[in-house]
């Protein structure tokens, strides 16, 4: 695990998955269908546990302030600060490893409890799993 410092907030446009984990792929497909181009944008997955269960969002970096309204998407802000991160190479060949990695990360005493689990997709093969650290 390594420390990652986000120097500024990340403003995302997102689609909520209708279910977890079954709805994850569809949420990314819906996002890609609604936004004309992915070029130059990182994709994100955000997993949060709340009183209603689990919320998962597929997201990408926002390019303009009005994209959420323009494309009928919701906003989400990944807060700046220090995160614990683990890179998974060739994640598509071992999807369960993402959940297993987050399970280990949230047990680390440096992690802020109840913070979202953030997936940062780097190209088509790699994902960085991130969890916010205590301030």
Helices and strands as residue ranges (DSSP letters): E 2-6, E 10-16, H 24-34, E 43-50, E 53-61, H 67-71, E 74-78, E 81-88, G 91-93, H 96-105, E 117-122, E 126-132
